[in-house]
Structure formats: structure tokens, C-alpha cells
Amino acid sequence: MLTRRQAMTGTLMGMAALTAARQAFANPSLAPVPSVMAHRGASALRPEHTLAAYARAIADGADYIEPDLVPTRDGVLVARHESNIAGTSDVASHPEFASRRRTMTIDGKAETGWFTTDFTLAELKTLRARERLPAIRAHNTRYDGHFDIPTFEEVIDFVAAEAATRGRVIGLIPEIKNSTHFHQLGHTPEETFLHVIAAHDYTRYCPLEVQSFETANLRALHGRVQAINPQARLMFLMGGRTETVPDTLGTARTVTFGDFMTPDGLRGVRAYADVIGPSNDDIIPRDASGAWLAPTSLIDDAHAAGLLVHSYTFRPENFFLPAQLRNGEGDSARNVPGSIAEIRRHLDLGLDGFFTDDPAIGRMALGL
């Protein structure tokens, strides 16, 4: 439980942050330095969602690290981008788990592989992490088999230790994945999440921003997260404009993310979230060849609704860059100048923070 002093301090910090944000919208010269969020850790340099990826991100100056959270069969939250671990672990090489390979529908899409909800934590701990994009990030494959799958609690302890060692507070920006799907399987990831952050001193005061592509769980978490950590924020992640919001699939009225990207939609989001997390392509669209088109008004519209904008994801390889910024060195080549230029173009539009696979490049883009 928070002490009175901790609660008062957190409340004052939250009020100060809100005041600063409002002043920044009115006067851009007062805006704080945009936040650098390590997307699954420094995943351009180490296999994603490993302590090594988080360590590299922190060493490279990330303001926040991102653990995506999915449950095990016994209800423990672990750091994986998706429940299907076929591409990010060595599970396929374990004959004792061969019979668990199956097809499952998640958010309306059929996937085949091995799923965390079919494994106990003890069983998952026998697996080792692998690079998810070996064709593009071959250099990361040398770390295949070196690291296990960390739990959310292990990530918190690790970040708290790094913060104490380095003498700076490091934020956490966890995403609660596929909430509706996991509820259908009998899990309650939001309740588990609240229990975990309340049980750790670090997550009761560190910068904390909770993400979800769904609205129902953000509404349910609104106020409850802040009761544990008064400066915590909630972020509504946004998929493509024509994609259906997962918790409206199969309902009488399906809603697309584009419905929330209008001025009226954004004002509605402000009732339960502090931040939106659109893709970079929803800020500056691309044509079929991957070339930039004219920017949208999404950042300005979000700011007018009182929302911050933290976009995803900046990646340093040519394959991911807009056509105007690629060089001739091949899809998998790192293109640092191109990545810096891409980030700065979005910052020029008023971006408040961004996810990047390479936080060191993010800091270079900010001139830090």
C-alpha cells in the first residue's frame, strides 16, 4: 500500500505532468523532450523480450522498456509479443512438446504453433529464446539459445536493479496482449497485472504506461492503475484504420481503429486513456511502393483532444524505411542516417514519444 507521502508525491507529479503537457500544446517551445521507448527491448541488437535486449536498451539510454505480457497455463505473466512462441523460442526442437503444436484463433485470425497458455511457467523455463527476424537480423542469431523467457516480475526486478545501479529512473511501458482472447480461455490478465505492480515497490512509483489494443480493459483499468501508481498513464494502441478493434469482433456493432482517429473519436478515447499509440503509417501514410505520402492530422487532432501521441515502430534496417530514405545496401542493411531522418520527420509533426528497435538511434535523432 502507498504511504501518504508516496501518494501525495505521485499526485503532485501527475498534476505537474498534466500542466506541463497542456502548456506544451499551447507553446511548443515548452514541450518536454520526447520519450524513447525500447520496442521489446533493443530488439534490433538482441533477441526481443530477453533481459539482454532490455539491458542493451537501458545502456543505450531508453527512457522506457516495453514488456509485452501474455499468460502461461498457470496464469503467470511472461514477456512475449504474442502467445504463439513458435518463432521466438526453440520449442520446435523439444520433442516432449511436439504434441502441443496446434491451431488457435486469436482476435479472429487462425495461427498454428505452440502457445504460452498450453505451458506452465516451469515448462516455459526449459525453452530458450530465438531471434524472430533471422533473415533481416542475422547478427542476432548468434544469441539464439542464450536466454530464457522472463516473467513480468523478473523484468520489474531487473529494471529496478538497473535503475538503482545507474542512478536514473527507467520507465516501464507494458502491453497487456489479446485481453478478450485470454479471458475466453479463463485467464484474467488485468487482475494479475494489478497484483504484480502493487507487489513491487518500483512499479508503485516509476514512470508506468499501460498499453492495449482493446478499449474494454483500458476502461476497467482506468483509475485502478493510478490508485497503485498515481503517475501512471494508459495508452490506447491503434491498429490500421480499417482493422476491427479486437474486443468488438463478433459483437452487434464492430468498430474500426479508424473510428477512433477522428476528432470526436479521440475525445471519446480521452475518457479512459491519456495517450494514443498509432502506427507511424497512420501519421505519415505510404503508397504501394513504400514511399511517403502527405502527413495526416492525427497528431494535431489528438493534442486537441488532450491526448499524447506515442507512435510505433522505428526500425533501422532499409526494409522498414520509407522508400525516400533507403540506400542501396540491401533490405537487411542498417541505415542509421535514414532512420534518424524518419524519426525527425515525425518529431517535426509534434510526436511526444516513440517506440524504436534501436534506442541509441532514437537518442541521436533527438540530438542527445
C-alpha positions in Angstrom: 0.0 0.0 0.0 1.2 3.5 -0.8 2.2 5.7 2.1 0.6 9.1 2.4 3.9 10.7 1.4 4.2 8.5 -1.7 0.6 9.1 -2.7 1.0 12.9 -2.3 4.2 12.9 -4.2 2.8 10.8 -7.1 -0.3 13.0 -7.2 1.8 16.2 -7.4 4.0 14.7 -10.1 0.9 13.7 -12.1 -0.6 17.2 -11.8 2.7 18.7 -12.8 3.0 16.4 -15.8 -0.6 17.3 -16.9 0.1 21.0 -16.5 3.3 20.7 -18.5 1.5 18.8 -21.3 -1.2 21.5 -21.5 1.5 24.2 -21.6 3.4 22.3 -24.3 0.3 22.0 -26.5 -0.2 25.8 -26.2 3.5 26.7 -26.6 5.7 24.1 -28.4 8.9 25.7 -27.1 7.9 24.4 -23.6 7.4 20.8 -24.8 9.4 18.2 -22.9 12.0 16.0 -24.8 10.0 13.2 -26.5 10.4 9.8 -24.8 12.4 7.0 -26.3 10.6 3.7 -25.8 12.6 0.5 -26.4 10.3 -1.7 -28.5 10.6 -5.2 -27.0 14.0 -4.0 -25.7 16.7 -3.1 -28.1 15.4 -5.7 -30.5 17.5 -4.6 -33.4 20.5 -5.7 -31.5 19.4 -8.6 -29.3 16.6 -11.2 -29.5 13.4 -9.4 -28.4 11.9 -9.7 -24.9 15.1 -11.1 -23.3 16.9 -9.5 -20.4 19.8 -8.9 -22.8 17.5 -6.8 -25.1 16.3 -4.8 -22.1 19.8 -4.4 -20.8 21.1 -3.1 -24.1 18.1 -0.7 -24.4 18.9 0.7 -20.9 22.6 1.0 -21.7 21.7 2.9 -24.9 19.6 5.4 -23.0 16.0 4.3 -23.4 13.5 6.1 -21.2 11.1 3.2 -21.1 11.4 -0.5 -21.9 8.4 -2.5 -23.2 7.5 -5.9 -22.0 4.5 -7.4 -23.9 2.6 -9.6 -21.5 0.9 -13.0 -22.1 -0.1 -15.6 -19.5 1.1 -19.1 -19.0 -1.3 -22.0 -18.4 -0.8 -21.4 -14.6 -1.6 -17.7 -15.0 1.9 -16.2 -14.8 2.5 -13.2 -17.0 5.6 -13.6 -19.2 7.3 -11.3 -21.7 6.4 -12.4 -25.3 5.0 -10.3 -28.1 2.4 -13.0 -28.7 1.2 -16.2 -27.1 2.4 -18.2 -30.1 6.1 -18.8 -29.3 6.9 -20.8 -32.5 9.1 -18.0 -33.9 10.7 -16.7 -30.8 11.8 -19.8 -28.9 13.3 -23.2 -29.6 10.1 -25.0 -28.7 10.1 -26.8 -32.1 13.3 -28.6 -31.1 11.8 -30.1 -28.0 10.2 -33.5 -28.9 8.5 -33.6 -25.5 6.3 -30.7 -26.6 5.7 -31.8 -30.2 2.1 -32.9 -29.4 1.2 -29.4 -28.2 1.5 -27.8 -31.6 -1.9 -26.8 -32.7 -4.0 -24.1 -34.5 -5.7 -21.5 -32.4 -7.8 -18.4 -33.4 -6.7 -15.2 -31.7 -8.6 -12.0 -32.4 -10.2 -13.6 -35.4 -7.0 -14.9 -37.0 -6.0 -18.6 -37.1 -2.5 -19.3 -36.0 -0.5 -22.5 -35.9 2.2 -23.1 -33.4 2.8 -23.5 -29.7 1.1 -21.2 -27.3 2.1 -20.0 -23.8 -1.3 -20.9 -22.4 -0.6 -24.6 -23.1 2.6 -24.4 -20.9 3.2 -24.0 -17.2 5.9 -21.5 -16.3 8.2 -24.3 -15.3 7.8 -25.8 -18.7 8.4 -22.5 -20.5 11.6 -22.0 -18.4 13.1 -25.1 -20.2 12.9 -23.2 -23.5 15.4 -20.7 -24.9 14.7 -17.5 -26.8 15.5 -17.1 -30.6 15.7 -14.2 -33.0 12.3 -13.5 -34.6 13.6 -12.0 -37.8 16.7 -14.1 -38.7 16.7 -13.1 -42.4 17.0 -9.4 -41.6 18.8 -9.6 -38.2 21.2 -12.5 -38.8 23.6 -10.9 -36.4 21.1 -11.6 -33.6 21.0 -15.3 -34.3 24.4 -15.7 -32.5 22.4 -15.2 -29.3 19.9 -18.0 -30.1 19.7 -20.3 -27.1 21.4 -17.9 -24.7 18.4 -16.5 -22.8 15.2 -17.8 -21.3 11.7 -16.3 -21.3 11.4 -13.8 -18.4 8.4 -13.3 -16.3 6.9 -9.8 -15.8 8.2 -9.9 -12.2 11.7 -10.7 -13.3 11.6 -7.8 -15.8 10.5 -5.4 -13.0 13.3 -6.7 -10.7 15.8 -6.3 -13.5 14.7 -2.8 -14.4 14.7 -1.7 -10.7 18.2 -3.1 -10.3 19.4 -1.2 -13.4 17.8 2.0 -12.2 19.5 1.7 -8.8 22.8 0.9 -10.4 22.7 3.7 -13.0 21.1 6.3 -10.7 18.2 7.1 -13.0 14.6 6.1 -13.1 13.7 3.8 -16.0 10.1 3.6 -17.1 8.1 0.5 -18.0 5.5 0.5 -20.8 3.9 -2.9 -20.6 1.3 -4.1 -23.1 -1.5 -6.4 -22.0 -1.9 -8.5 -25.0 -5.1 -10.1 -26.5 -7.2 -9.5 -23.5 -10.5 -10.7 -24.8 -8.9 -13.9 -26.1 -7.3 -14.7 -22.8 -10.5 -14.0 -20.9 -12.2 -16.6 -23.1 -9.6 -19.1 -22.0 -10.3 -18.4 -18.3 -7.4 -16.0 -17.6 -7.7 -12.6 -16.0 -4.5 -10.8 -17.2 -5.6 -7.4 -15.9 -6.1 -8.6 -12.4 -2.8 -10.4 -12.4 -1.1 -7.3 -13.8 -2.6 -5.1 -11.0 -1.5 -7.6 -8.4 2.1 -7.7 -9.7 2.6 -3.9 -9.9 1.1 -3.5 -6.4 3.5 -6.1 -5.0 6.7 -4.3 -6.3 7.9 -1.0 -4.8 9.5 0.1 -8.1 6.2 -0.2 -10.1 4.4 1.9 -7.5 6.4 5.0 -8.4 8.3 4.6 -11.6 7.1 6.0 -14.9 4.5 3.5 -16.0 2.4 3.5 -19.1 0.0 0.6 -19.7 -0.9 -0.3 -23.3 -3.7 -2.2 -25.0 -5.3 -2.5 -28.5 -8.6 -3.0 -26.7 -10.9 -0.5 -25.0 -12.8 -2.6 -22.5 -9.7 -3.5 -20.4 -8.5 0.1 -20.5 -11.8 1.3 -19.2 -11.6 -1.4 -16.5 -8.1 -0.4 -15.6 -8.8 3.3 -15.6 -8.3 4.6 -12.0 -7.2 1.3 -10.7 -3.7 1.5 -12.1 -3.4 5.1 -10.8 -4.5 4.0 -7.4 -1.3 1.9 -7.3 1.0 4.3 -9.2 -0.5 7.8 -9.2 1.6 9.0 -12.2 0.7 6.0 -14.4 -0.8 6.6 -17.8 -3.0 4.4 -20.1 -2.3 4.2 -23.8 -4.9 3.1 -26.4 -2.8 1.3 -29.1 -4.2 1.7 -32.6 -4.0 -0.8 -35.5 -4.7 0.2 -39.1 -7.6 2.4 -39.8 -9.7 -0.4 -41.4 -8.8 -3.0 -38.8 -11.5 -4.0 -36.3 -10.9 -3.3 -32.6 -10.5 -6.8 -31.2 -13.0 -6.6 -28.3 -15.7 -5.6 -30.8 -15.2 -8.7 -33.0 -18.4 -10.8 -33.1 -20.5 -8.1 -31.4 -23.6 -6.3 -32.8 -21.5 -3.2 -33.6 -18.0 -3.7 -34.7 -15.7 -0.7 -34.5 -12.5 0.0 -36.5 -9.5 1.8 -35.2 -10.2 4.5 -37.9 -13.4 5.3 -36.0 -11.3 6.4 -33.1 -8.9 8.5 -35.2 -11.5 11.2 -35.8 -11.7 14.4 -33.6 -14.9 13.0 -32.0 -13.4 9.5 -31.6 -10.3 10.9 -30.0 -12.3 13.0 -27.5 -14.0 9.7 -26.5 -10.7 8.0 -26.0 -9.7 10.7 -23.6 -12.3 9.5 -21.1 -10.2 6.4 -20.3 -6.7 6.9 -21.8 -4.0 9.6 -21.7 -2.1 8.6 -24.8 -2.8 7.1 -28.2 -0.3 4.7 -29.9 -0.8 4.8 -33.6 1.5 3.2 -36.2 3.9 5.6 -38.0 1.9 4.8 -41.2 -1.2 6.4 -39.7 0.8 9.6 -39.1 2.6 9.6 -42.5 1.0 7.1 -44.8 2.9 5.3 -47.6 1.9 4.3 -51.1 2.1 0.8 -52.6 5.9 1.3 -53.3 6.5 2.3 -49.7 7.0 5.9 -50.4 5.8 8.6 -48.0 2.5 10.4 -48.8 1.3 13.6 -47.2 1.0 13.5 -43.3 -2.4 13.2 -41.7 -3.7 15.5 -39.0 -3.8 12.7 -36.4 -1.2 14.2 -34.0 -2.8 17.6 -34.0 -6.2 16.1 -33.6 -5.0 14.0 -30.6 -3.4 17.0 -29.0 -6.6 19.0 -29.4 -8.4 16.2 -27.5 -5.8 16.3 -24.7 -4.0 13.1 -25.7 -0.3 12.5 -26.0 0.9 10.5 -29.1 3.5 7.8 -28.8 3.9 6.0 -32.2 5.3 2.7 -33.3 7.8 1.4 -34.6 11.0 2.9 -35.9 13.4 0.2 -37.2 16.9 0.9 -38.6 17.0 -1.5 -41.5 16.3 -0.4 -45.1 13.5 -2.9 -45.3 11.4 -0.9 -42.9 12.2 2.6 -44.0 10.1 4.8 -46.4 11.4 4.5 -50.0 12.7 8.0 -49.9 15.2 7.2 -47.2 16.5 3.8 -48.2 20.0 3.4 -49.5 21.4 0.8 -52.0 22.9 -1.6 -49.5 20.1 -4.1 -49.3 17.0 -4.7 -47.3 18.8 -6.0 -44.2 21.4 -3.3 -44.0 21.3 -0.9 -41.1 20.7 2.6 -42.4 21.3 4.9 -39.4 21.1 8.2 -41.3 17.8 7.1 -42.9 16.4 6.0 -39.5 17.3 9.3 -37.9 15.7 11.2 -40.8 12.5 9.1 -40.4 12.2 9.8 -36.7 12.9 13.5 -37.1 10.2 13.9 -39.8 7.7 12.5 -37.3 9.1 14.7 -34.4 8.6 17.7 -36.6 4.9 16.9 -36.6 4.7 17.1 -32.8 5.3 13.5 -31.8 5.5 13.2 -28.0 7.4 9.8 -27.8 8.1 6.8 -30.0 8.9 3.1 -30.0 12.2 2.1 -31.6 14.0 -1.2 -32.0 17.3 0.8 -31.5 17.1 3.3 -28.7 20.6 4.7 -29.4 19.4 5.8 -32.8 16.4 7.3 -31.2 18.6 9.4 -28.9 20.7 10.5 -31.9 17.5 11.7 -33.6 16.7 13.8 -30.6 20.3 15.2 -30.6 21.1 13.7 -27.2 
